[in-house]
C-alpha cells in the first residue's frame, strides 16, 4: 500500500460519521478493514488530536463524539 492510499483510508476512518447496522449498532467504516495493523496506533493518535480540535472549536468544549452521544440520548446541552 502506498502512502497516498494509506492516508486516504485513514482520513475516511477518522471522520466523525459512523454508519449503523440494521439493529442500530455502530459499524466500523469499511476502510477500517483495509488498514494495515501498524497503522492503528497512528490512527488512534490522529483521532485523539481530532477530538481536541473539535473540543477547542465548540463553545461548550464538546467533541463531535460527545455531541453525537447527547443527540442520540435526546439530551439538550446548555
Secondary structure, 3 states (H helix, E strand, C coil): CCHHHHHHHHHHHHCCCCEECCCCCEECCHHHHHCCCCHHHHHHHHHHHHHHHHHHHCCCCCCHHHHHHHHHHCCCCC
